[in-house]
Amino acid sequence: MTQRHAPTWTGIAAAGLLVAWALGATGQPPPQALYQRARPAVVFLEAAQSGTGFLVHPDGCILTAAHVVGTESQTGIRVRLDDGRALDARVLAFDNKNDVAVLKVVAANLPWLPLGDSDEVQVQAAVLTVGYPGRLPTDAPTVTAGRV
């Protein structure tokens, strides 16, 4: 009997948002549906480096990699949303050791993705990464499929 699992938005990966779903589970949305669900909340960042982040709360919290941000006191951080809005961001939390940073933007009607439980991700689980590879934003984030 196949156990059913909902798609889980597990965190950031090198290429962006990591989405995991159970292999062989019935009733799972196709990758295109997961991408369409994730895309509005994936953001392009310009700080010390260019990179990807994603909105994890409707109040404007963005999860990203610390190496993209640069330093805990980084200023001049710009965020481009999928709907074309460009916003200034500030650093709320910064963990260089684990390469994680939380940023904050102020705006209304922000799309967001709730975080899942990364402890539930299994080796060989199917995953998608959604993000902006490279230094310049494309018209839309790209998606790549793989396995944990």
N, C-alpha and C positions, 0 to 999 in steps of 0.2 A: 504494500500500500504506500502510495506517495504522500509524504507529508506536505501540506501547503504552507508556504511562507509568502508574506507580502514583500515587495521590493523594499530594500533598506537603504537609506541614504547614509552611508557609513563614515564619510569623512573625505579628506583631501588626499589626493595622490599626486605624483609628479605632474601629470597632465591635467589635473583638475579634480572635479567632483567624482567620487567613486560611488557607483551604484551597484549593489550586489543583489542577486536574486537566486533562488534555489534552482539548481539544475534538475530538469525532469519534472518539476512541479507543474501540475495542471492548473489552468486558470490564470497563469501569469501574463501580464501585459507584454506585448512584443517590445523589443528594444526601441523601436521608433516611438512608441507611446511613452516609454520611460524618458527618452530624450525630450520629447515635447513637454513633459511634466517638469523636468529639471531646468530646461533652457531659460525660462524667465528669471530664475533665481541665480544663475551663473553670471558672474561679473568679471570684467576685464579691469585689472589694476595697473596703475603706473605709480611706482614709488622708487625704492632703490633699484629695483628691477621691474620688468613687466611680468605679469602673471595672471593667474586665475584665483578667484575666491568664490564663495557663494553665501547668499543671505540665509541665515539660520534662525532668524526671528523677525517678526513684522516690525519691531522697533528699530531695525536697521543694523543689527549685528551681522558682521561678515566674518566667516572663517577662511583663513588663507595660510600660506606658508610664511614663516618668519623670514626666510631668506629673500622673499619677494619684498617684504616691508623694509628690511634693512636693519633698523635699530628700534629700540623701545621708544626713543624720542623722535622718530622720523616725522617730518612734516612734509607738506606738499603732496600728500597722497591723493590721487584722483581715481575715481571709480566710474566705469561706464557700464550702465545697465543695458540689458537687452532691448529695452524700449527706447534707447537713445539718450536717456538722461545721463548727464555727467555731474558727479557730486564730489565734494571734498570729504575726506574721511580722516578720522583721528584714531590713534592706537588706544585700545582699551586694555589689552593684555598681550604679552609678548613672552614666548618661551623659546629661546634660541636652541637649547639642548634638544628639545623635541620638535623643533622647526614648525611651530604653530604660533599664529597670531590671530587676535580678534580685533577687528576694526569696527568703527561706528560711523554711519552716515545718518543724516537727518532728512527725511522725505516722507511723503504720504503714499499710501497704496503700494507698498513694497511687496513683491512676491517673495516667498521664502520656502525653505525645505526643512522639515523637522529632522533632527539627527536620529539615527537608529542605534542599535546596540552592536558595536564592532566585535564584541565577544561571540556573537552568533555567526559571524562570517567563518566559513570553513575553507580549508585548503582545497583547491580545485573548484571553488565556487565560481560561477560565471560572474563577470563584472563588466561594467561600462565605465569609462572615464569620459567626462564631459568638461571641456575647457578650451582655453585659447592657447594653443601651442605657439611658441615663437614670440618675437618681440612686438609685433603689431597685431591689433585686433583684426579678425576677419569679420565678415558680415554677420556671422553666427558662430557660436562655439562648435567645435568639432566633437565627434564621438568616436571612441575606439573600444572594441570588445576584446576581452581576454579572460584570464583565469587568475585567481589568487595564488 
